[in-house]
Amino acid sequence: MILVWRLRKIWECIGITNKYVEETKPWNLAKEEKQEELRAFIRLLVEAIRKISEEISAFMPKTAESIFSS
């Protein structure tokens, strides 16, 4: 039961991260040359991906390793 809960939380985090990308529209930040906002977006996104890779390591170790090493 704890594993199911943990997986739900991981997917929730992935969903929130995806929504953040869709709402922020980093491609528009790049087009509009909003460099500082784009850098802040990228920093936050990289941190979210790093955290997600840590969380999935128990379930998908090779995938997590691949994400973390990229």
C-alpha positions in Angstrom: 0.0 0.0 0.0 2.9 2.4 0.8 4.4 1.7 -2.7 1.1 2.6 -4.4 0.9 5.8 -2.4 4.5 6.6 -3.2 4.0 6.0 -6.9 0.9 8.2 -6.9 3.0 11.0 -5.3 5.7 10.6 -8.0 3.1 10.8 -10.7 1.5 13.8 -9.0 4.9 15.5 -9.1 5.4 14.6 -12.7 1.9 16.1 -13.5 2.7 19.3 -11.7 6.0 19.6 -13.5 4.3 19.0 -16.8 1.7 21.6 -16.0 4.5 24.1 -15.1 6.1 23.6 -18.5 2.8 24.0 -20.3 1.9 27.2 -18.4 5.3 28.8 -18.5 5.8 28.1 -22.2 9.6 28.3 -22.1 9.7 28.4 -25.9 8.0 31.8 -25.7 10.5 33.0 -23.0 13.3 32.1 -25.5 11.5 33.9 -28.4 10.9 37.0 -26.3 14.5 36.9 -25.1 13.5 36.8 -21.4 16.8 35.2 -20.4 16.6 35.6 -16.7 13.1 34.0 -16.6 14.2 31.3 -18.9 17.2 30.5 -16.7 15.0 30.4 -13.6 12.6 28.1 -15.4 15.4 25.7 -16.5 16.9 25.7 -12.9 13.6 24.7 -11.4 12.9 22.1 -14.1 16.3 20.5 -13.7 15.7 20.3 -10.0 12.3 18.7 -10.5 13.7 16.1 -12.9 16.6 15.4 -10.5 14.1 14.8 -7.6 11.8 12.7 -9.8 14.8 10.5 -10.8 15.7 10.0 -7.2 12.1 9.0 -6.3 11.7 6.5 -9.2 15.1 4.8 -8.5 13.5 2.2 -6.3 11.0 1.3 -9.1 13.1 1.9 -12.2 16.7 2.0 -11.3 18.2 2.0 -14.8 15.8 4.8 -15.9 16.6 6.8 -12.9 20.4 6.3 -13.4 20.0 7.4 -17.1 18.1 10.5 -16.1 20.5 11.4 -13.3 23.6 10.9 -15.5 22.3 13.1 -18.3 
